[in-house]
Amino acid sequence: MNVLLAVPVVVPLLGAAASLLLRRAPRLQQGVAVAALASVAAATALLLRATADGAVLTSQAGGWKAPLGITLVADPLAALLLAVSAVVLLVVQFYAIGQDIAGLSRAMPQVFHPIYLVLTAGVCLSFLAGDLFNLFVGFEIMLTASYALITQAPTRARVRASMIYTVVSLTSSILFLTGIALVYGLTGTVNLADAAVKLGGAPAELRMVLALLFLVVFGIKAALVPMHFWLPDSYPVAITRISAIFAALLTKVAVYAIIRSQTLLFGRDDIAAVLLCIAIATMVVGILGALVQDDINRLLSFALVSHIGFMIFGLGLNSVAGMAGVVIYLVHHIVVQANLFLVNGLIRQFAGHSSLRSMRGVTTVSPMLSVFFFLPAMSLAGLPPMSGFMAKVALFQAGVGAGGWLVYTAIAAGVVTSLLTIVAIFRVWVRGFWGTPMPDMIEARVRLKSGAHVGGLRIMAVATGVMVAFGLLVAAAAGPLSELAFVAAHDLMNGAAYIEAVLGEGAR
């Protein structure tokens, strides 16, 4: 079973090479991409099954034992996020194929597919990395691919956004390397399990400084307030299939890195209050930004920032129940964000834009799109019986159990954020979905349903529908997901199983 740990990283890279060689044969290129992503999905499903009881799987590259070699590790959290991410990546790949067939994207498909597979490898390596340096490598693979993807079909706005995105990401990467150097200088290792053991004997003040440094590093990538400014300017301008995967995965990989570093390496009590304050600011500032937007993409981007705050809130509670809520919220948010951005991409095919100033009557033009938008939007707002409701209830219950005025303030901020999310979604619904359709939207519907776009549009619609169904499945599987989340949370808060799996028994 341990050999499967390499599949999510190696197969996409091999697929990217093959896809690049097949750039003059688009159908074969698409087939290679789908086969590679399907293989990743199958492998991650097996990894999830193998770790569901709390087991931790490890693989030592080249037979070099930890902490000397490259270690890949899959615990319940990593396996769960890998499996969910693999499904999302595969569905978005089909959506991209539909766009290509319909001729509705100006991006070059022969370039998109190899880069997309490289991005997949970076995401998977980030989840599986058992040492800080390879976590850095995973981030850089992922971010290098994202630099290329965000400039697909370049316009002035996309070039400007890519420059902001690149500069901010490089700044974060420099700080990341600095943090790795400091940890290595202090412990003589970059292996996460080995560093966790050796940092236990370091002065508390020094651990706090390192914890804050890594929080800044990953907080920039996760778009935590006040380090969020780059995201609303970058994600909305990218083409739909790219913004969907960015919103679904890139920030969540950073949140995963925050969780992994803060729970395994550093004293969790040291910065709990800082985490709660950042969570409150992120929830409130993000949703207030969403409320004043007239563009759906920018509204969703600010909402994305806001709801990252819920995950940091759960981490700041420093409890198994709080961490379980974070795990549930991560799964929910990955699926919901992919849903909403894909639906918005379909809306843009009818309206030609995503501005609420000159959009109305989407329900009349396409009732199906209304359903596709309504379901994930209600989940984002946290209305029952959707997955967002389940995730927020888990977090709030954990908060009530923890107690304290700062925790109660964070709970109040979460409740207000949820209510304002409903207001933001209602604004989109009233201004964009109700009313008499704009004449150009009627013309677009006739043109799209009668032209050469039909086949590709159907694939895009089916892919979006599958993503919506996946979101409903997450809500329906609330019981098993909660059980798995508590298993993952227990392992995260304890850390002994992770360390022993990597270094051997008696390592702690």
C-alpha positions as CSV (number, residue, x, y, z in Angstrom):
1,M,0.0,0.0,0.0
2,N,2.9,2.4,0.7
3,V,3.9,2.4,-2.9
4,L,0.7,4.3,-3.7
5,L,2.2,7.3,-1.9
6,A,4.3,8.1,-5.0
7,V,1.4,7.8,-7.5
8,P,-0.3,11.2,-6.9
9,V,3.1,12.9,-7.6
10,V,4.8,10.8,-10.2
11,V,1.8,10.0,-12.4
12,P,0.8,13.6,-13.1
13,L,4.4,14.5,-13.9
14,L,4.6,11.6,-16.4
15,G,1.3,12.6,-17.8
16,A,2.4,16.2,-18.2
17,A,5.5,15.0,-20.2
18,A,3.3,12.7,-22.4
19,S,0.7,15.5,-22.8
20,L,3.3,17.9,-24.0
21,L,4.6,15.5,-26.6
22,L,1.0,15.0,-27.8
23,R,0.3,18.7,-28.2
24,R,-0.4,18.3,-31.9
25,A,-3.0,15.6,-31.1
26,P,-5.5,17.4,-28.8
27,R,-7.9,14.4,-28.3
28,L,-5.0,12.1,-27.3
29,Q,-3.7,14.9,-25.1
30,Q,-7.0,15.2,-23.3
31,G,-7.2,11.4,-22.9
32,V,-3.8,11.3,-21.3
33,A,-4.8,14.1,-18.8
34,V,-8.0,12.4,-17.9
35,A,-6.2,9.0,-17.5
36,A,-3.6,10.6,-15.2
37,L,-6.1,12.4,-13.1
38,A,-8.3,9.3,-12.8
39,S,-5.3,7.2,-11.7
40,V,-4.6,9.9,-9.0
41,A,-8.2,9.7,-7.9
42,A,-8.1,5.9,-7.6
43,A,-4.8,5.9,-5.7
44,T,-6.0,8.6,-3.3
45,A,-9.2,6.7,-2.7
46,L,-7.2,3.6,-1.7
47,L,-5.0,5.8,0.6
48,L,-8.1,7.2,2.3
49,R,-9.4,3.7,2.9
50,A,-6.1,2.6,4.3
51,T,-5.8,5.5,6.7
52,A,-9.5,5.9,7.8
53,D,-8.8,4.1,11.1
54,G,-6.0,6.4,12.0
55,A,-3.1,4.6,10.4
56,V,-0.2,6.6,9.0
57,L,1.5,5.4,5.8
58,T,5.1,6.4,5.0
59,S,7.4,5.9,2.0
60,Q,11.1,6.5,2.1
61,A,12.5,7.5,-1.3
62,G,15.6,5.4,-2.4
63,G,15.5,3.4,0.8
64,W,17.0,6.2,2.8
65,K,15.6,6.1,6.3
66,A,14.2,9.2,7.9
67,P,15.3,11.8,8.7
68,L,18.0,11.5,6.0
69,G,15.9,10.7,3.0
70,I,12.8,12.1,1.3
71,T,9.7,11.0,3.2
72,L,6.2,10.9,1.9
73,V,3.5,10.6,4.6
74,A,-0.2,10.0,4.4
75,D,-2.3,10.3,7.6
76,P,-6.1,10.6,7.7
77,L,-6.0,14.4,7.1
78,A,-3.6,14.2,4.1
79,A,-5.4,11.3,2.6
80,L,-8.9,12.9,2.9
81,L,-7.7,16.2,1.4
82,L,-5.9,14.3,-1.4
83,A,-9.0,12.3,-2.2
84,V,-11.3,15.3,-2.3
85,S,-8.8,17.3,-4.3
86,A,-8.3,14.5,-6.8
87,V,-12.1,14.4,-7.5
88,V,-12.2,18.2,-8.0
89,L,-9.2,18.2,-10.3
90,L,-10.7,15.5,-12.4
91,V,-14.1,17.2,-12.7
92,V,-12.5,20.6,-13.6
93,Q,-10.4,18.8,-16.2
94,F,-13.7,17.6,-17.9
95,Y,-15.0,21.2,-17.6
96,A,-11.9,22.4,-19.4
97,I,-12.3,19.8,-22.2
98,G,-15.9,21.0,-22.7
99,Q,-14.6,24.6,-23.0
100,D,-12.0,23.5,-25.6
101,I,-14.6,21.6,-27.6
102,A,-17.0,24.5,-27.5
103,G,-14.3,26.9,-28.5
104,L,-15.4,29.2,-25.6
105,S,-11.9,29.7,-24.1
106,R,-9.0,31.6,-25.6
107,A,-6.5,29.6,-23.6
108,M,-4.2,27.3,-25.6
109,P,-5.3,23.8,-24.6
110,Q,-2.1,22.2,-25.8
111,V,-0.3,24.3,-23.1
112,F,-3.1,24.1,-20.5
113,H,-3.2,20.3,-20.0
114,P,0.5,19.7,-19.3
115,I,0.7,22.7,-16.9
116,Y,-2.5,21.6,-15.2
117,L,-1.0,18.1,-14.5
118,V,2.1,19.8,-13.1
119,L,-0.1,21.8,-10.8
120,T,-1.8,18.5,-9.7
121,A,1.6,17.1,-8.8
122,G,2.5,20.2,-6.8
123,V,-0.8,20.0,-4.8
124,C,-0.3,16.3,-4.1
125,L,3.3,16.7,-3.0
126,S,2.4,19.5,-0.7
127,F,-0.1,17.2,1.1
128,L,2.3,14.3,1.2
129,A,5.6,16.0,2.0
130,G,7.2,14.7,5.2
131,D,9.8,17.4,5.4
132,L,9.9,21.1,5.2
133,F,12.1,21.3,2.1
134,N,9.9,19.1,0.0
135,L,6.8,21.0,1.3
136,F,8.6,24.0,-0.1
137,V,9.2,22.1,-3.4
138,G,5.6,21.1,-3.6
139,F,4.5,24.7,-3.1
140,E,6.9,25.9,-5.8
141,I,5.8,23.3,-8.3
142,M,2.2,24.3,-7.6
143,L,2.9,28.0,-7.7
144,T,5.1,27.9,-10.8
145,A,2.3,26.1,-12.7
146,S,-0.2,28.7,-11.4
147,Y,2.0,31.5,-12.7
148,A,1.7,30.1,-16.1
149,L,-2.0,29.3,-15.8
150,I,-3.1,32.7,-14.6
151,T,-1.7,34.3,-17.7
152,Q,-3.6,32.0,-20.1
153,A,-5.4,34.1,-22.7
154,P,-3.5,37.2,-21.6
155,T,-5.1,40.5,-21.2
156,R,-3.9,43.7,-19.5
157,A,-5.8,42.9,-16.4
158,R,-4.5,39.3,-16.3
159,V,-0.9,40.4,-16.8
160,R,-1.3,43.0,-14.0
161,A,-2.9,40.4,-11.7
162,S,-0.2,37.8,-12.5
163,M,2.5,40.4,-11.5
164,I,0.9,41.0,-8.1
165,Y,0.4,37.3,-7.6
166,T,3.9,36.4,-8.6
167,V,5.5,39.1,-6.4
168,V,3.5,38.2,-3.3
169,S,4.1,34.5,-3.8
170,L,7.9,35.0,-4.2
171,T,8.0,37.1,-1.1
172,S,6.2,34.3,0.8
173,S,8.6,31.8,-0.7
174,I,11.7,33.8,0.5
175,L,10.2,33.9,4.0
176,F,9.5,30.2,3.8
177,L,13.2,29.4,2.9
178,T,14.2,31.7,5.8
179,G,12.0,29.7,8.2
180,I,13.4,26.4,6.9
181,A,17.0,27.6,7.4
182,L,16.1,28.7,11.0
183,V,14.6,25.3,11.8
184,Y,17.6,23.5,10.3
185,G,20.0,25.7,12.2
186,L,18.2,25.0,15.5
187,T,17.5,21.3,15.0
188,G,19.9,20.0,12.3
189,T,17.0,18.6,10.3
190,V,14.1,19.5,8.0
191,N,12.2,16.3,8.5
192,L,8.9,17.3,10.1
193,A,8.7,14.4,12.6
194,D,12.4,14.7,13.6
195,A,12.1,18.5,13.9
196,A,9.0,18.1,16.1
197,V,10.9,15.9,18.5
198,K,13.9,18.3,18.7
199,L,11.9,21.5,18.8
200,G,10.2,20.1,22.0
201,G,13.4,21.0,23.9
202,A,13.8,24.5,22.4
203,P,13.0,27.6,24.4
204,A,9.3,28.5,24.3
205,E,10.1,32.1,23.1
206,L,12.0,30.7,20.2
207,R,9.3,28.3,19.2
208,M,6.8,31.2,19.3
209,V,8.9,33.3,17.0
210,L,9.2,30.4,14.5
211,A,5.4,29.6,14.8
212,L,4.6,33.3,14.0
213,L,7.1,33.2,11.1
214,F,5.5,30.1,9.5
215,L,2.0,31.6,10.2
216,V,3.0,34.6,8.1
217,V,4.5,32.5,5.4
218,F,1.5,30.3,5.0
219,G,-0.9,33.1,5.9
220,I,0.2,35.0,2.8
221,K,-0.6,32.0,0.6
222,A,-3.9,31.3,2.4
223,A,-4.9,35.0,2.1
224,L,-5.5,35.6,5.8
225,V,-6.3,39.2,6.7
226,P,-4.2,41.5,6.6
227,M,-2.3,39.5,4.0
228,H,-5.2,38.9,1.7
229,F,-5.0,41.9,-0.6
230,W,-3.6,40.0,-3.6
231,L,-6.4,37.4,-3.9
232,P,-9.4,39.5,-5.0
233,D,-7.2,41.1,-7.6
234,S,-5.8,37.8,-8.9
235,Y,-8.4,35.1,-9.0
236,P,-11.3,36.9,-10.6
237,V,-9.4,37.8,-13.8
238,A,-8.3,34.2,-14.5
239,I,-10.3,32.1,-16.9
240,T,-13.0,30.0,-15.2
241,R,-11.4,26.6,-15.1
242,I,-8.3,28.1,-13.5
243,S,-10.0,30.4,-11.0
244,A,-12.2,27.4,-10.0
245,I,-9.2,25.3,-9.1
246,F,-7.3,28.2,-7.5
247,A,-10.2,29.0,-5.3
248,A,-10.8,25.4,-4.4
249,L,-7.3,24.2,-3.7
250,L,-4.5,26.7,-3.6
251,T,-5.6,28.5,-0.4
252,K,-6.6,25.2,1.2
253,V,-3.1,23.7,0.6
254,A,-1.8,26.7,2.5
255,V,-4.3,26.2,5.3
256,Y,-3.2,22.6,5.5
257,A,0.4,23.7,5.8
258,I,-0.6,26.0,8.7
259,I,-2.4,23.1,10.4
260,R,0.5,20.7,9.9
261,S,3.2,23.1,11.1
262,Q,1.3,24.6,14.0
263,T,0.1,21.2,15.4
264,L,3.2,19.1,14.8
265,L,6.2,21.5,15.2
266,F,5.2,24.2,17.6
267,G,3.5,24.7,21.0
268,R,-0.2,25.1,20.1
269,D,-1.0,27.3,23.1
270,D,1.7,29.8,22.2
271,I,-0.2,31.6,19.4
272,A,-3.8,30.4,20.0
273,A,-4.9,34.0,20.8
274,V,-3.2,35.3,17.7
275,L,-5.0,32.7,15.6
276,L,-8.4,33.7,17.0
277,C,-7.7,37.4,16.4
278,I,-6.7,36.7,12.8
279,A,-9.7,34.4,12.3
280,I,-12.1,37.2,13.5
281,A,-10.4,39.8,11.3
282,T,-10.4,37.5,8.3
283,M,-14.1,36.6,8.6
284,V,-15.3,40.1,9.1
285,V,-13.1,42.0,6.6
286,G,-13.6,39.4,3.9
287,I,-17.4,39.4,4.1
288,L,-17.6,43.2,4.3
289,G,-15.5,43.3,1.1
290,A,-17.9,40.8,-0.5
291,L,-20.9,42.9,0.3
292,V,-19.7,45.9,-1.8
293,Q,-18.8,44.0,-4.9
294,D,-20.8,44.3,-8.2
295,D,-18.9,41.5,-9.9
296,I,-19.7,37.9,-9.0
297,N,-16.1,36.7,-9.3
298,R,-14.9,39.4,-7.0
299,L,-17.7,38.8,-4.6
300,L,-16.9,35.1,-4.5
301,S,-13.2,35.9,-4.0
302,F,-13.9,38.1,-1.0
303,A,-16.2,35.4,0.4
304,L,-13.4,32.9,-0.1
305,V,-11.1,35.1,2.1
306,S,-13.9,35.4,4.7
307,H,-14.5,31.7,5.1
308,I,-10.8,30.9,5.5
309,G,-11.3,32.6,8.8
310,F,-13.6,29.8,10.0
311,M,-10.8,27.2,9.6
312,I,-8.3,29.4,11.5
313,F,-10.9,29.8,14.2
314,G,-11.1,26.0,14.6
315,L,-7.3,25.8,14.8
316,G,-7.2,28.5,17.4
317,L,-9.5,26.5,19.7
318,N,-6.6,24.1,20.3
319,S,-8.9,21.1,20.8
320,V,-9.8,17.8,19.1
321,A,-13.4,19.0,18.6
322,G,-12.2,22.3,17.0
323,M,-9.8,20.5,14.8
324,A,-12.5,18.1,13.6
325,G,-14.6,21.1,12.7
326,V,-11.6,22.4,10.6
327,V,-11.3,19.2,8.8
328,I,-15.0,19.1,7.9
329,Y,-14.9,22.8,6.9
330,L,-11.9,22.1,4.6
331,V,-13.7,19.4,2.7
332,H,-16.9,21.6,2.5
333,H,-15.0,24.7,1.3
334,I,-13.0,22.9,-1.4
335,V,-16.1,21.5,-3.0
336,V,-18.3,24.7,-2.6
337,Q,-15.7,27.1,-4.0
338,A,-15.1,24.9,-7.1
339,N,-18.9,24.7,-7.5
340,L,-19.5,28.4,-7.4
341,F,-16.7,29.4,-9.8
342,L,-17.7,26.7,-12.3
343,V,-21.3,27.9,-12.2
344,N,-20.2,31.5,-12.7
345,G,-18.3,30.4,-15.7
346,L,-21.4,29.0,-17.3
347,I,-23.3,32.2,-16.4
348,R,-20.7,34.2,-18.2
349,Q,-21.4,32.2,-21.4
350,F,-24.9,33.7,-21.4
351,A,-24.2,37.1,-20.0
352,G,-20.8,37.7,-21.5
353,H,-19.6,39.0,-18.2
354,S,-20.1,38.6,-14.4
355,S,-21.1,42.1,-13.5
356,L,-24.4,42.4,-11.6
357,R,-24.9,46.0,-12.9
358,S,-26.0,44.7,-16.3
359,M,-27.2,41.1,-15.5
360,R,-30.7,39.8,-14.7
361,G,-33.0,37.0,-15.5
362,V,-30.6,34.1,-15.3
363,T,-33.4,31.9,-13.9
364,T,-35.5,32.6,-17.1
365,V,-32.6,31.9,-19.4
366,S,-31.4,28.8,-17.7
367,P,-33.3,27.3,-14.7
368,M,-30.7,24.6,-14.4
369,L,-28.0,27.2,-13.7
370,S,-30.2,28.7,-11.0
371,V,-30.3,25.3,-9.2
372,F,-26.5,24.8,-9.8
373,F,-25.9,28.2,-8.1
374,F,-28.5,28.0,-5.4
375,L,-27.3,24.7,-3.8
376,P,-23.6,25.6,-3.2
377,A,-24.5,29.2,-2.4
378,M,-26.8,28.0,0.4
379,S,-24.0,25.7,1.6
380,L,-21.6,28.5,1.7
381,A,-24.0,30.5,3.7
382,G,-24.4,27.6,6.2
383,L,-28.1,26.9,5.8
384,P,-29.3,23.4,6.8
385,P,-29.1,20.7,5.6
386,M,-26.1,21.6,3.5
387,S,-22.4,20.7,4.3
388,G,-21.7,24.3,5.3
389,F,-24.2,24.1,8.1
390,M,-22.7,20.9,9.4
391,A,-19.2,22.4,9.4
392,K,-20.2,25.6,11.2
393,V,-22.2,23.8,13.8
394,A,-19.2,21.6,14.5
395,L,-17.0,24.7,14.9
396,F,-19.4,26.6,17.1
397,Q,-20.0,23.6,19.3
398,A,-16.3,23.2,19.8
399,G,-16.1,27.0,20.6
400,V,-18.8,26.8,23.2
401,G,-17.0,23.9,24.8
402,A,-13.7,25.8,24.9
403,G,-15.1,29.0,26.4
404,G,-13.4,32.3,27.0
405,W,-14.3,35.8,25.9
406,L,-12.1,35.8,22.8
407,V,-13.6,32.5,21.6
408,Y,-17.1,33.8,22.1
409,T,-16.1,36.9,20.2
410,A,-15.0,34.6,17.3
411,I,-18.2,32.7,17.5
412,A,-20.2,36.0,17.3
413,A,-18.0,37.0,14.3
414,G,-18.8,33.6,12.7
415,V,-22.5,34.0,13.1
416,V,-22.4,37.6,11.7
417,T,-20.3,36.4,8.8
418,S,-22.8,33.7,8.0
419,L,-25.7,36.1,8.1
420,L,-23.9,38.6,5.9
421,T,-23.0,35.8,3.5
422,I,-26.7,35.2,3.1
423,V,-27.1,38.9,2.4
424,A,-24.4,38.8,-0.2
425,I,-25.8,35.7,-1.9
426,F,-29.3,37.2,-1.8
427,R,-27.9,40.3,-3.6
428,V,-26.6,38.1,-6.4
429,W,-29.9,36.2,-6.6
430,V,-32.1,39.4,-6.7
431,R,-29.9,41.3,-9.1
432,G,-28.7,38.5,-11.4
433,F,-31.2,35.7,-11.3
434,W,-34.6,37.5,-11.0
435,G,-36.2,39.8,-13.4
436,T,-36.6,40.0,-17.2
437,P,-33.5,38.7,-19.0
438,M,-31.4,41.2,-20.9
439,P,-31.9,41.0,-24.7
440,D,-28.3,39.9,-25.3
441,M,-28.8,37.0,-22.9
442,I,-31.7,35.8,-24.9
443,E,-29.7,36.0,-28.0
444,A,-26.8,34.2,-26.4
445,R,-29.1,31.3,-25.3
446,V,-30.3,30.9,-28.9
447,R,-26.8,31.1,-30.3
448,L,-25.3,28.7,-27.8
449,K,-28.1,26.1,-28.1
450,S,-28.1,26.1,-31.9
451,G,-24.5,26.5,-32.8
452,A,-21.3,24.4,-32.7
453,H,-21.0,25.1,-29.0
454,V,-23.7,22.6,-27.9
455,G,-21.5,19.5,-27.3
456,G,-18.9,21.4,-25.3
457,L,-21.5,23.3,-23.3
458,R,-23.2,20.0,-22.3
459,I,-19.8,18.6,-21.1
460,M,-19.3,21.8,-19.0
461,A,-22.9,21.6,-17.6
462,V,-22.5,17.9,-16.8
463,A,-19.1,18.6,-15.1
464,T,-20.7,21.4,-13.0
465,G,-23.7,19.1,-12.2
466,V,-21.3,16.4,-11.0
467,M,-19.6,18.9,-8.7
468,V,-22.9,20.0,-7.3
469,A,-23.8,16.4,-6.7
470,F,-20.5,15.9,-5.0
471,G,-21.4,18.8,-2.6
472,L,-24.7,17.1,-1.8
473,L,-22.9,13.9,-1.2
474,V,-20.6,15.6,1.3
475,A,-23.7,16.8,3.2
476,A,-25.4,13.4,3.0
477,A,-22.2,11.7,4.3
478,A,-22.2,13.9,7.4
479,G,-21.9,10.9,9.8
480,P,-19.0,9.1,8.2
481,L,-17.2,12.4,7.4
482,S,-17.5,13.5,11.1
483,E,-16.1,10.2,12.3
484,L,-13.2,10.5,9.9
485,A,-12.7,14.1,10.9
486,F,-12.4,13.2,14.6
487,V,-9.9,10.5,13.8
488,A,-7.8,13.0,11.8
489,A,-8.2,15.6,14.5
490,H,-7.1,13.2,17.2
491,D,-3.9,12.3,15.2
492,L,-3.2,15.9,14.6
493,M,-3.5,17.0,18.2
494,N,-1.5,14.0,19.5
495,G,1.3,13.7,16.9
496,A,2.7,10.6,18.3
497,A,1.4,8.3,15.6
498,Y,2.8,10.6,12.9
499,I,6.3,10.7,14.5
500,E,6.4,7.0,15.2
501,A,5.3,6.1,11.7
502,V,8.2,8.2,10.2
503,L,11.0,7.7,12.7
504,G,10.0,4.3,14.3
505,E,8.7,3.3,17.7
506,G,10.2,5.0,20.7
507,A,11.2,8.1,18.6
508,R,9.4,10.5,21.0
